[in-house]
Amino acid sequence: MQHGVGDPAWSAAILDPDAVLRFATLAEAVGFDHLAFTDHPAPSVRWIESGGEGAADPFVSLGFCAAVTRRIRLLTFVLVVAYRNPLIAAHQLATLDVLSGGRLTVGLGTGYLKSELFATGADPSERLADFDVGVDIMRDAWAGRTIEAEGRGVSARGVRVAPPVTQEPHPPLWIHGNSSFGLERAARYGQGWMGMFTTEALAATTRTVPIPDLDTLGRRIDELRVATEEAGRPADAVEVIAAGPFPQLDIRAGWQADAYAARISDLEVLGVDTILVTVCGDDPAASEDTIEAFARDFIA
C-alpha cells in the first residue's frame, strides 16, 4: 500500500515558501509516496466561500516541490483537461517530468464546476469530449509525433512538443472518475484509476457517481478489472487509487487509530494500491504535525 497526501485549502500562510518547503520535505521524509496539488484556477466566489479547495497552481507548486525533494512522486489531483490548451499542458507536464527526474504522475479529470469551466473558456456541455480530444493530443505529443489537430481552441498544423518526457512512454496517467466514463478510459489506456469516496450529496455537487462505502468501491474495482481485460490488457494492469478514505485529517481533532488501520487493511484486501488523504490547511505547524502523526501511525 502506498500513501499520498494533498492539501485541499492551501491558505496564504501555508503558501509561504518556507512552509511549503517544510511540508514537502517532511512528507517525503516520513514516508509518503505522493504529494498532490489540485487544479482550480478560477472557481466561483460562492464555491470558495462555501469551503471549496484549491489556491495554488499545480504546475508551479509541483515544480517548487520537485526542487526541494528527491524521492516523493508529484501528483496532479486532478488536472482538468478542459481548462487549458492540451499542447500547452503537454509541454508543461513534459517539462515537469524532466525537471523532477521522472517523478510526475498525471491525475486527470473532466471537471465539474460550471463557473470555472466557463471562466477558463471551456463549455461544460463539451467537457467529456474535450477530455478525450485533449488526452489524445497529449499522448501523441509525448510520443514525439508531429501533431495535426483541429478542434475547439486547437488548430495544430504540423507542430511538435518538447522536451521529450523522461518516463516512457509518458508519465503515468491516473484517471479520476467514479462514473463509467472515467473507469472505461482508465481501463483502456490509464496506468491508474482514482475512485473518490463520496456521499450522495457530494456526488451531486461534483457530478459523479457516489462511492459511499467499501462495498460500492469493491464493485467498481471488479468492473474496472473486467473492463481492462475487455480492452485487451491484463486485469491488474491498472492501479487502484482510493481518494478520501478518511475525513480531512487534523492532529488537533485526532483520529481513532485502530479504526483507521482496519479501514486501510480492508482497502488493501479490496485491491487498492494507493490511498490519498488530505490534511488541514489553516496552520502550517498543524499540517506538519498531522502528516508526521499519520505516518507514525499508519506508514511506519
N, C-alpha and C positions, 0 to 999 in steps of 0.2 A: 504494500500500500504506500502510495506517495501522497504528499500533502502540499497544497498550495494555499497562499494567503493573499488576499486583496483587501483594500480598504474602500468601502463604498462612499465615504464622505470626507475626503481629504480637505480639512479646513485650512484656513490661511496659516494657522500655527503649524499644522502638520506639513504644509508645503514649504516651510523654512528649509533651505538646503541641508543644513546640519541635521535636522530632524529626519528628513528623508534618507540621508546617508546612514544615520544610525539605524533606522528601521530596516533598510535593505540589507546592510551588513549583518545585523543581528538575525534577521530571518534566515540568511544563509548560514550563519554560524551555529544556530540551534537546530538546523536540520531540515528546514522547509525546502521542498524541491522546486517550487514555482512561486514567482512573485508576479502579481497581476494588477493591471490598471484597466479601468473601464473607459468607454468611449461616449462621452456626452458633450459635444462641442457647443450646443446651443439649446438646452432644454427650456421649457416654459417656466416663467416665474411661478405660476401656480404649482407646478410639479416640484420645483426647488423648495418652495415654502411648505410643501406637504411632506418633506423629508427625502426627496429624491437624491440619489447618489451621483457622485462624479463632479470633479472640478479640474482635474489635471489631464492634459493631453497625453494619450498613451504613448505616442511615438517619442515625445520629448522626455517623458517620465522614465520610460524603459531605457532610453538611451543614457540618461543620467545614471540609472541603477546599473546598467551594463558596465559603466566606467569604474564603479566602486565595488563590484563583486567579481567573482571568478568562476563560481560553480552553478549557482542557482539559475534556473531557466526563467525566461522573461515571457510573460503571457499577456496577450490582449484578451480581456474578458469583459465584453467581447467587442471586436471591431465590427461596426455596422457598414456593410459593403456599400449601401446606397448613399451614404453620406459624402462620398468623395469619388473622384475620377479613379477608375481601377488601375490605370497606368501610373498615376502618381502614388497610389497606395502600394503598388508592386515595387516601385522604386524606393519608397521609404522603408518598406519591410525588408527588401533585399539589403539595403544599406545597414539596417539594424542587425540583420543576421550576420553580416560580415564583421561589423564593429563589435559585436558581442562574442565573436568566436564561435558562432553557430549555436547560440543558446536560445534562439527565438522559437516560441510556439505561437501560432496564429489562431486565436479563437475568433470565429466568425459568426455573425448573426444577421438577421434581416431587419432588426429594429422594430420598435413598436410605438414610439411617441410621434403622433401625427404632427404636433407642433414643431418638433425637431427635424423631422423629415422635410416638412415644408420649408423650414428656415434654412436648411442646407441645400435647397434646390431639388430635392427628391419628391417623387409622387408616391404617397402612401399606398395607393392602389396598385402601384407597379413594383413594390419593394421586393416581392418574391422573384419576379422576372429580372429585376436589376441584380439581385443576388446571383442568379445563375450566369448572367452575362458577365458580371464583374469577376466572379471566381474563375470562369473560363479564361478571361483575358489575363488575369494574374498568373494562372498556371502556365499559360503559353509564354508569358514574359519571363518567368523564372526558368523555363526550359530553354531560353535563349532564342526563341523563334522570332522571326520578323512578324510584327502584328499588323494585320489588315482587319479593321473592325469598324462598323458603322452602327450607331445606336444613339439613344438619347444621351447627350452630353459627351459622346465619344465619336471622333472621326479620325481614326488612325490609318494612315496611308503609307505603309512601309516604314514602321518605326521599331526601335528595339530598346529594351530597358537594361541598364547597367546600374550597379555592378552585378556580376554573377553571384548567386546565393552560395553560401558556404555549405549548407546542408543539401543533400541530394535525395530526391530530385528537387525538393524545396523544403522550407520549414514545415514541420508537422501542422496539419490543418485540423483543428478541433471544431466541429460544427455544433453550434449551440442551438437547441430547439427541442422542446418536448413533443412537438407535433410530428406527424408523418413526414412533412416536408423536410425538416432538419434531419430526422432519423434516416430517411432514404438517401439523402446526399452524403451523410456520414458513411453509410454502408457502401455507397458506390465509389467514393474517392477519398474519404476522410481518413485520417490517422486516429481520430478520437471523436467520440460523441459526448456532448455535455448535456446531461439531464439536470434540470433545476427543480428542487423541491419547491412546490407552490401550493398554496391553498386555492380554493375556488375563486376567492376574491382577488388574490394576486394574479392568478392566471387570466382573469378577465381584464385586469389592468395591463398586463404585458402581452395580451393577445396570444396566448398559447394554451396548450392542454395541461390541466393540472396534474402534478405528481405529488399527492399529499402524503404518501406513506411508502413503506418499503415494498409492500405487495405490488403496488402500482409500478414502482421502479423496476421490480423484478420482471413484470410482464413486458415493460418496454425494452428491457435488455434482451429478453427472449426474442422479441420482434426484431431487434437490431441484428441478432445473430442470424436469424432466418433471412433477413433482407441482405445481409452481407454475403451469405452463401449464394443467394439468387443473383447477386451481382458478379458472381464468378470469383469470389475471394474466400480465403479461409474464414470460418465463422468467428474466430478470435482475432482477426486482422485489425479490428478497430478497438482502441482503448475506451474504457468507460470512465467518465468523469462525473462525479456527483457534486453538484454545486448547492450550497446552502443546506447541508445536512443538520446544521445547528443554527439557532438564532445568532444574531451578531454577538461575537464574543467580547466580553468586558471583564477584566480581572476584578473590577470593583463590585460587580454583581456576582461573580463566582459562577461555578457550574458543578453539576453532580458528576464527578469523575467516573464513578462506576457505570452510570447510565450512558455517558458519552463513550466510554470504552466498549461497552456492549454494542452500541449502535455502530461503531467503527467495525467491530467484528462481524456484525450482521451484513454490513455493506460489502465487506471483503468476501463473505460467503456468496453473496449475490453475483459477484464478479466485477465489482467496482475496483478500478486500478488506482484512481486518484480522487481525493476529496478536496474541495475548495472551500475555505472558510473566510469570513470577513470579520474584521475587528473594529472596535470603536475608533472614531476618527476625530474626537473633540480635544484630545490631550495627548501630546507625543509620548510622555512618560507612561501613561496608562496603556497606550498601544504597544509600546515596547514590553512592558511588564506582562501584557496579555499574551503576546506570542511566545515569550520566554516560558510562561507558566504552561501554556498549551503544549509546547514542545516537550517540556519536562514530563507532563502527564501522559502524552499520547504518542510522541515521536521517539523519544529516547528509549 
